[in-house]
Amino acid sequence: MSRIQETFARLRKKKEGALIPYIPVGYPTAESSERLIRTICESGADLLELGVPYADPLADGPTIQEAGAQALANGTNLGSCIEMVARLRASGLETPIVLMGYCNSFLAYGLESLAQDTAKAGVDGLIIPDLPSTMADPWAEVFRPFGLDLIFFLAPTTSETRLASVVQKSTGFLYCISVTGVTGERDSLPEQLPAFLKQVRTVTDLPLCVGFGISRFQHVSDIIPYVDGVIVGSALINVIKEADPDEVEEKVRAYINTMKEATRTVVSQS
């Protein structure tokens, strides 16, 4: 059983959902990034989504785009992301880690080399927003022998045909998008979101994790009965951005603690 599978199984027994924070590697500075990632994991993250900075991140809203641009300016690349994961694992970190990046970065690195190096470093899976499930077979053939999960997106607008393809090709968990568009904080979640999640639940046993717009305790407590986990990105980055430099870790710890507590409000409605 993989780290990702073990984590969801453990949380299911405890009747709580997974908190999955997202942060670009190398943000806010190259020097502070690794320390901040450790703080996030120690404060309640059940899985960790690490962003590989990219110059044209199509799925990212302004907040994550800005953070990714800062990480690029700090000298972060795919190689340094993999090296950081290796250091985190060597220090004893057991939190499942998923890399989120775009096709061009991975192709430039070389898929076979990427599979070997990420698996050796301790990466558990990959999220590739611009890789359609219908074109993913060659990637899966390279990654899955190394135990790397490929995690795909599902949106409320996904057709039944596309939904079937995504469900068939995904491993690890399904990334369910709460709204159409790009990432970013939102005041409220769509009223139709529970119905969408219930529909997806009828066609797969994979864990369902919802992202895009999840930023507050109330968001999590409202939606966690329908899913297995929530992904928080833009709101976390804003916490980092708005904090005084000497208070960043304290503010991040408090935010992660609060959001994790919200995942414990599960009363299943699936």
C-alpha positions in Angstrom: 0.0 0.0 0.0 1.4 3.4 -1.0 1.8 6.4 1.4 -1.2 8.0 -0.2 -3.4 5.0 0.2 -2.2 4.5 3.8 -3.0 8.1 4.6 -6.5 8.0 3.3 -7.2 4.6 5.0 -5.9 5.9 8.3 -8.0 9.1 8.1 -11.1 7.1 7.1 -10.8 5.1 10.2 -10.6 8.3 12.3 -13.6 9.7 10.4 -11.8 12.8 9.3 -10.8 14.3 5.9 -7.3 15.0 4.5 -5.9 18.5 4.5 -3.7 19.0 1.4 -1.8 22.3 1.4 -0.3 23.6 -1.8 2.9 25.7 -2.0 5.4 26.3 -4.7 8.9 25.1 -4.0 11.3 28.0 -3.5 8.6 30.4 -2.1 8.8 32.9 -0.5 12.6 32.6 -0.6 14.9 29.8 -1.6 16.4 29.8 1.9 13.0 29.7 3.8 11.1 27.4 1.6 12.2 24.0 3.0 11.8 25.2 6.6 8.3 26.5 5.8 7.3 23.2 4.2 8.3 21.3 7.3 6.2 23.7 9.4 3.2 23.0 7.2 3.6 19.3 7.6 4.2 19.5 11.3 1.1 21.7 11.7 -1.4 19.3 10.4 -1.0 18.6 6.6 -2.0 15.1 5.8 -0.6 15.2 2.2 1.5 17.9 0.6 1.2 19.3 -2.9 4.4 21.0 -4.0 4.3 23.3 -7.0 7.0 23.1 -9.7 7.3 26.8 -10.8 6.5 27.3 -14.4 6.4 30.4 -16.6 2.9 29.9 -18.0 0.8 28.1 -15.4 -2.6 27.9 -17.1 -4.6 26.5 -14.2 -3.3 29.0 -11.6 -4.9 32.2 -10.5 -3.1 35.5 -9.8 -2.0 34.6 -6.3 -0.3 31.3 -7.3 1.1 32.8 -10.5 2.8 35.5 -8.5 4.2 33.0 -6.0 5.4 30.8 -8.8 7.1 33.8 -10.5 8.8 34.6 -7.3 10.0 31.0 -6.9 11.4 31.1 -10.5 13.2 34.4 -9.7 14.7 32.7 -6.7 16.2 30.1 -9.0 13.9 27.2 -8.4 13.6 24.5 -11.2 12.4 21.0 -11.4 15.7 19.6 -10.4 15.8 21.7 -7.2 12.2 20.6 -6.4 13.3 16.9 -6.6 16.4 17.6 -4.5 14.2 19.3 -1.8 11.9 16.2 -1.6 15.0 14.0 -1.2 16.2 16.2 1.7 12.8 16.1 3.3 12.7 12.4 3.1 16.2 12.0 4.4 15.2 14.0 7.5 12.4 11.6 8.3 9.4 13.3 6.7 6.7 10.7 5.9 3.9 13.0 4.6 2.8 11.9 1.1 4.2 14.4 -1.5 2.7 15.1 -4.9 4.4 17.3 -7.4 2.2 19.7 -9.4 3.7 20.8 -12.7 3.2 21.3 -16.4 4.0 19.0 -19.3 6.8 21.1 -20.9 8.8 21.1 -17.7 8.5 17.4 -17.3 9.2 16.6 -21.0 12.3 18.8 -21.0 13.6 16.9 -18.0 12.8 13.5 -19.8 10.0 11.3 -18.6 12.2 8.3 -17.8 14.6 10.4 -15.8 11.7 12.2 -14.1 10.2 8.9 -13.0 13.5 7.5 -11.7 14.6 10.6 -9.9 11.2 11.5 -8.3 10.6 8.0 -7.1 14.1 7.8 -5.7 13.6 11.2 -4.0 10.4 10.0 -2.4 7.7 11.7 -4.5 4.4 9.8 -4.4 2.5 11.2 -7.3 2.1 13.9 -10.0 -0.6 16.4 -10.9 -0.2 17.7 -14.4 -3.0 20.2 -15.3 -2.3 20.3 -19.0 -2.1 16.5 -19.5 -5.6 15.3 -20.6 -6.4 11.8 -19.4 -7.1 10.8 -23.0 -3.4 11.4 -23.8 -1.9 10.1 -20.6 -1.2 6.5 -21.5 2.4 7.0 -22.5 3.1 8.9 -19.3 1.4 6.3 -17.2 3.5 3.6 -18.8 6.6 5.4 -17.6 5.5 6.5 -14.2 3.5 3.7 -12.7 6.2 1.0 -12.7 7.9 3.4 -10.3 4.9 3.6 -8.0 4.0 7.1 -9.0 0.3 8.0 -9.0 -1.1 10.2 -11.8 -3.8 12.4 -10.4 -6.3 14.1 -12.8 -8.8 16.9 -12.6 -12.6 16.6 -12.7 -14.8 19.7 -13.0 -18.6 20.2 -12.8 -18.5 20.7 -16.5 -16.7 17.4 -17.3 -18.7 15.3 -19.8 -19.7 11.8 -18.9 -17.3 10.4 -21.5 -14.4 12.5 -20.1 -15.4 11.6 -16.5 -15.2 7.9 -17.4 -11.7 8.4 -18.9 -10.5 10.4 -15.8 -11.8 7.8 -13.4 -10.2 5.0 -15.4 -6.8 6.6 -15.7 -6.4 8.2 -12.2 -4.7 6.6 -9.2 -4.0 8.0 -5.7 -7.0 10.3 -5.6 -9.2 12.5 -7.9 -8.8 16.2 -7.9 -12.3 17.7 -8.0 -12.5 21.3 -9.0 -15.1 23.3 -7.1 -15.6 25.9 -9.8 -14.7 26.4 -13.4 -11.8 28.8 -14.0 -8.5 29.1 -12.2 -7.3 28.8 -8.6 -8.0 31.6 -6.1 -9.8 32.5 -2.9 -13.6 32.8 -3.1 -16.2 34.0 -0.7 -18.4 31.0 -1.1 -18.6 27.6 -2.8 -21.2 26.8 -5.5 -24.5 25.4 -4.2 -24.3 22.6 -6.9 -20.9 21.4 -5.6 -22.3 18.6 -3.3 -24.4 17.2 -6.2 -21.4 17.1 -8.4 -19.4 15.3 -5.8 -22.2 12.8 -5.1 -22.3 12.1 -8.9 -18.6 11.4 -9.0 -18.8 9.2 -5.9 -21.2 6.9 -7.7 -18.6 5.9 -10.4 -15.4 5.5 -8.4 -13.9 4.3 -5.1 -10.9 6.6 -5.4 -10.6 9.2 -2.7 -12.2 12.5 -3.8 -10.3 15.8 -3.0 -11.7 19.2 -3.8 -9.7 22.3 -4.5 -10.0 25.8 -6.1 -11.5 28.4 -3.8 -11.2 26.4 -0.5 -9.8 29.0 1.9 -11.8 29.1 5.2 -12.8 26.9 8.1 -16.4 27.1 7.0 -15.6 26.1 3.4 -14.0 22.9 4.7 -16.6 22.0 7.3 -19.4 22.5 4.7 -17.8 20.4 2.0 -15.8 17.7 4.0 -18.9 15.4 4.5 -18.9 14.9 0.7 -15.2 14.3 0.1 -12.0 12.6 1.4 -9.9 15.7 1.4 -9.5 19.4 0.6 -6.7 21.2 -1.2 -5.8 24.7 0.0 -3.4 26.9 -2.0 -4.1 30.5 -2.7 -5.3 31.2 0.9 -2.1 29.7 2.3 0.1 31.7 0.0 -1.8 34.9 1.1 -1.1 34.1 4.7 2.6 33.8 3.9 2.6 37.0 1.8 0.8 39.1 4.3 2.7 38.0 7.4 5.7 39.9 8.8 8.9 37.9 8.0 9.5 37.0 11.6 6.0 35.8 12.1 5.5 33.7 8.9 5.9 30.3 10.5 3.6 31.2 13.4 0.9 32.5 11.1 1.2 29.4 8.8 1.1 27.1 11.8 -2.1 28.7 13.1 -3.8 28.7 9.7 -2.9 25.0 9.0 -4.1 24.0 12.5 -7.4 25.8 11.9 -8.0 24.2 8.5 -7.0 20.8 9.8 -9.5 21.1 12.7 -12.2 21.7 10.1 -11.5 18.3 8.4 -12.6 16.7 11.7 -16.2 17.8 11.3 -17.1 14.9 9.1 -20.6 13.6 9.2 -20.7 11.6 5.9 -23.4 12.6 3.4 -21.9 10.7 0.5 
